[in-house]
Amino acid sequence: MKFTTKTLAVFAVVALTTLLLSWNKFAFPITGNNAANKLAIHHWNDNENLSDQELSALEANADWYSYTDKTNKKRIPAAEDVLVQRIPGDNSHILIMAFYSKESFKESSIVIGDDENQIELKDNGIGDDKKAGDGIYTAKIYADVADFRKQAVKMALEQKKTGASYKFVNRMITADADAAEPFNAAKFDAFQPVSIAATGAVLNSELIDSVRRNCIFITDLNVVEDPTRTWNPCTQTGVVNGPWTFGEIFRQLASTTPQNIATDAELSDFIKIWLTNYAVRRIINGDTVNPRPLVLDKILNPWIAKSEAAGGPTGQLDMKFAPFKLTAILNRFDLRDRFAGIPAGECRFTFCLINADCTDKENFTMIVEYSIPKPNKCDSLHSWADQWFNLKNYDLGTPAYNAALQNITDQFSKSGSNRNKTNQSSLSTVRTNDRALTLGDTAEFREFRLNAITGNFIETTCSQIPADKFNGRGVGNPDVATMVLYVNQERKNIIKDNYTVPDTFNNVPFVAGAAHILAEPVGLTNLWFWDGTEQRNTPYFIKNTTARHVFSLNTCTGCHAGELQTHYTHVDPVFFGTETSLSGFLSGRAGAGGAIDFDFIPENDSFMMRDAALRPASNPTLRMFNDILRRARDLKDFSITTCTTPFAIRNQLMYQPTSMVH
């Protein structure tokens, strides 16, 4: 980790705002007897849309429908400060206090903890809380005062030796002014409130580097091309049904139960039903999703031809020729959110498409996302986090490391991992980012979830992004006015990154069926991002610069383009034998396609972005990112604190789930 003095000085001046068409030759048989399954396949192959009644029946039983409903709950925002105070005559308890400004939170109490142990902090002026409505929420908690003091003093002394520190606000890096006085022992001894918000913010460079290398975003070729767990369809080497292969991961998704693992024929049908989505015109939430015509020529036809040439049944896909390469395995413990029903966060596999000639990669990437099936209990969450954290103790890519990693991935990737969901799978979403399947170079983003009736993928709306027509980028019209009205009305929640873009807004279908990058993703001008117009005092102007940025950042097309100087992909497609490269947002170093790091210091471990809309015009805001570092710090902070201790409670009070899906 290379945070230089110059880098930290830059923090002080950064204006951080906290805020298939009918296809005869390869028509495939239906291996199941599910009528709804046949109905869906019939309509897709006949290039028709499901009727409203049929689609409603599918949606009513789809996992993604209830998932979206869960995320509409408002989360408690992160506390702006956390303080502790000794209680005279009591050496077994302390007061812990969370501070919120009136603009950020106004309720009378806060409940944190897990399903077994909960703590209520009150701002009602009764008992331990001194004054009602002052934004200071108080609770008395158990703590050995002497042990707590000793630990806090030790952490503060270590912190002061390192000099300036930093923190993440939402996902941006900023200098941490509170780190100058991480813990005031004299005030604590005098029974005065003392902030512990920054206590322990010091980072051991060697430790945090090993965490982010081994435990967060794993791209090492000794892992993602491990010949005992992956398969190379070009050289026909590896293990064709290895646990990290595209074929085995999708076989587990297609299986109805652990006792009924999908056959080769059933897996082939499952994959073809999924890919056929790209070959037909569909309307999703009022948004027309047009065909990507090259899905047949680039994926399905060559795959089936190779399978048949090898002696396979007519029209059946053989996984030995699956044209997908694993590029990364991701730990997204940082996405944990009990209000969204994912207290242990997510984990993900990323793949890219390999061309039919096996000579190069294609511009098609896919991410398979799982909601981790762990209960909202502190011990359980710590056990899960520690499994990832302990990967730092192995040499990356060794047999011992890969075995430990597989032990983790098996817990969410197999059928039976979540018996309450479709196909008993922990799958949340499959997202694709595609420039390869069209005659042009337009990047398109789609999302898929398992449908409870068919057990197959159903294409759904894209999370956190309105349809393309709502993006003005300098042009005002009624659609743009609708988007701007939404951002302006929701600006407080958007600034706090505590919102969900609704399917419908102002009685108009709002969320996109598919999303597109329609201009340059990187560079100085003509970038693709989300905005209205710059005409003030009109219905097309987003009033708050931070709200505009956060809203655009949380969309797939803003995040993968101009808002972050991302050249279409955060995890770049690569051919076998090449380790993927990452975007600047993830890595802290400028990524592909001529992305610009606006501090022009490539070695300082931070990627600086100028506001894509050049706001404010007099001096556009600069923002710094290194999201893998943020995720590593979060995992480390969680793993090294014991459940129910003051610092564990502090971490929970100051933790902010993100609305960003990336």
Disulfide bonds with the S-S distance in Angstrom:
Cys234-Cys358 2.14
Cys378-Cys643 1.91
